[in-house]
Amino acid sequence: MLAYEALGEHCVNALHTQRFGLHPLAEVGQSMQIEADRALSVALDK
């Protein structure tokens, strides 16, 4: 469950970053996908 909470927080941070134009949307999307994959693998390992 903690993995999903961390993922949600990361998504909010990524959207916040994207809104203020600090990173291109594609880069934010890619980092979100990487974090999602990592969180999912951690959740499945437990």
PyMOL commands that set and color helices and strands:
alter all, ss='L'
color gray80, all
select helices_A, chain A and resi 2-19+25-45
alter helices_A, ss='H'
color red, helices_A
deselect
rebuild
show_as cartoon
